[in-house]
Amino acid sequence: MSPRTRLVLALLALALPLATLPARAGEHSIGVGIHYWRTVDGLPSGSTFDDIEDDGNSYVLSYQYQPRGIFTFQVDAELYQDGYGGSTERTILPEVFVLVGGNFYAGAGAGVAYSDGLEDSPSDPFYMGRLGYRLTLLGSIELDVHATYRFDEWDELENIDVDTDTYTFGAVLRVGL
């Protein structure tokens, strides 16, 4: 079993006790937010990497559905204006998650990157683990704060192979439908 698989299974095992927390049922929500991202390992120095950022911000559009029970299904579209994954061009990342828990949650997801600055677009899939907390503000409005760890390989650039994972810290303001 790979280290990535073990981490995702460990996150889900930690989330199982969260099943006893109160969960919303049969709800849809949409949200907008912002993420701060950073590579775990810095990028190598040299002229090849001068224009490539190893941290930055992205904007998120998010949709969630929680059927009865402890599971939540989420679809996100993340926009990186200054590029991501080695690209210096605008990059869009569609992502999907399965989350477990109530207000405090954990989950796993996958996504790909689309950018004109990548050799292969879409990129190979990447996988993620997420921990977060949903704070109800007013009625059907909530703030979702979370941390995500992405198992990434920035290998979509010509003649460049950088293996660094990425973490993000984000906040999404959601409105129930």
Secondary structure, 3 states (H helix, E strand, C coil): CCHHHHHHHHHHHHHHHHHHCCCCCCEEEEEEEEEEEEECCCCCCCHHHCCCCCEEEEEEEEEEEECCCCEEEEEEEEEECCCCCCCCCCEEEEEEEEEEECCEEEEEEEECCEECCCCCCCCCCEEEEEEEEEEEEECCEEEEEEEEEEECCECCCCCCCECCCEEEEEEEEEEEC
